[in-house]
Amino acid sequence: MRIKFTFEHLEKFMRPLEIDEIIYYLDNRWGRKYDFRLFKRKDYLYFQMMWKYLEQESFPISEAQYKESLAEKIEILNRGGYSDLVREWLRTVNSKPRLGRAVSLQLKINEKMKEFLI
């Protein structure tokens, strides 16, 4: 028996992250639009939810800049094939950022990401 998958079938399994989706999780779980940081250390990529958030008076960037910054990070995560891992992490992570302490998702750098990071 042979099963034929179309692009639409695969798209359901590999749905990319979107800015509005991330903001939805942030608003509904924590009531704040936290800033994110993305960096590489050795064989891992870290996606960190920082303690600063858009609604703070002292937040250094505008909402448009925040969304642009988030879009850049999401694009990298989507290209690396990490969208489902990030989505699940945002749905289930138990902690929230506190002053001076970010919440991190550690991602093993895969072959897709190795090509992207060169």
N, C-alpha and C positions, 0 to 999 in steps of 0.2 A: 504494500500500500504506500502510495506516495502522496505527500501533502505539499501543496503548492502555496507558498507565501508570497503575497504581493507587498509592495512598498507600504501600503496602508497597514497591513498586519505588522510589519516590522516597526513601523513608526509608533505603534502602541507600546512596544517594548523599549524603544529607544527615544522616547519623547524628550526633547531638549528642555532644559530649565528656561524659564522666562522671568523677567524682572517682576512682573505683577504677581507671579506665583511665589517668589521669594518674599515679597512684601506682604502677601496674604499670610504666609506662615508666621512672619515676624509679628504682624499686628494681632493675629489670633492667638498666638502662643504667649507672647510677652508684652503686647501692647506698645511696642517701640520698634522703630526701624533702626536696628543696630548696624554699625559700620562693619565691613568685612576686610580682611587682609588675606592675601594669597602669596605664599612664598615656598621656595624649594630648599630643602636641606637634605643632603646626601641622596638617598634613594626614595625620598618621600616628598610629596606636595602637601602643604598644610593650608586648609581653608579655615580661617579663624574669625569667629564672631567677636568683635571687640566690645568694650564696655561703653564707648561713646555712641550716641544715637542722634538721629536727625532732629528729633523734637527738642533737643537741648538748645538753650540760647547760645551756649558757647561752642556748638558744633561748627566746625570751620568752613563748611561748604553749603551751597544752596541745595534745594531738593533736586533741581535739574542736574547739578554736578554729582550728587549722590547717585542718581539713577544711571548716569553715564559711567561712573566708576564701577557700580555694581554690574552693569552690562558687560564691561570689559572682563571682569572676573568670571562671570557666567559663561561668556564666550570661550574662555580658556578651559573651563570645566567641561563644557559641552563637547568641545573638540577632543578632549581627552577621554570621553566616554564615561564621565563620572556623574552624569546628571541623576541617575537613579540612586546612587549612593548618597549624594548630597540631599536629595529630596527626602529619602528615608531618615537621614540624620536630622534634618530640620523638623520632621514629624515626631521624632522619638527622643531626641536628646533631653536629658532630665535637668541639666543645669542651665543657668543663664549667666551671662557675663556680669562680673562685679568689678568695681574700680580696681584697675591694675591687673585684672585676671580675665583673659580671654577664654572662650570655649573653642576647642580645636577639633577639627576632623582631619585625621591623618590618612592620606591616600597614597598607596604604593604607586610609584611612577610606572606606568605601563608602556608598551611599545608605541602606542599612538602619541603619548605625551613625550616620550624620548625624541621622536621626530619633531615635535612642536617646539621643544626646549632647545634644540641645537642652534 
